[in-house]
C-alpha cells in the first residue's frame, strides 16, 4: 500500500484516473489489513508469545500501547516521514539493475525508518492487533504490568476503536501524504512535466 501511493505520479500524468488510483489503493489497503490481522491472530494463538515466560507477549502489549498512545499530529508526521523513506527505497530499488543493488537500495532507507520508530500503517495493522490479542491473555497483561509498569488506564486504551481512530487513521493519512505528495508529487514536479 505505502509504495502504491506513488501511483499518484501516473494519475498526475493522466495515465490513470483518480478513481482507478483510489480503487487500487483501497483494494490493496483492505487486503493488507485482512492479511495482517489474520497473521496477528495466528501468531497470538500459536504459543509464540509464551517465550521467555510470557515476556514476548508483554512486549507485544507494550508496543501496541505505545502506538495507540500517540497524539494525532505525532502519528500523522511520523507516518509522513515513514513513507518518504519507504518510497525512496522503492524508487531506488526500481533504479537498481541487479538483485544485489536492489537489496542495498532498500536496506538503508528501511533501516532508517525502523530505527527512527516512524509509523507505517501496514506494519501497525499487525502490531496493534497483535497487542490486542496478547492483552486478552491475563498472564501477558500481568507480565506487562510487572516489566513495563503498564497500568489498567493504559491498557484500556488498547482496543479496536483506538487502533483505528488514534493510530491507523492518522498514520494512513501521513503515509499517503508522504508517498503521494512528498515523493510522488515532488518527482512529478521535477521530472514528470518535462516528459509531456
Buried (B, 14 or more C-beta within 10 A) or exposed (E): BBBBBBBBBBBBEEEBEEEEBEEBBEEBBEEBBEEBBEBBBEBBEEEBBBEEEBBBBBBBBBBBBBBBBBEBEEBBBBBBBBBBBBBBBBBBBEEBEEEEEBEEBBEEBBEBBEEEEBBBBBBBBBBBBBBBBBBEBEBBBEBBBEBBEBEEEBBEBBBEEBBEEBBBBBBBBBBBBBBBBBBBBEBBEEEBEEEE
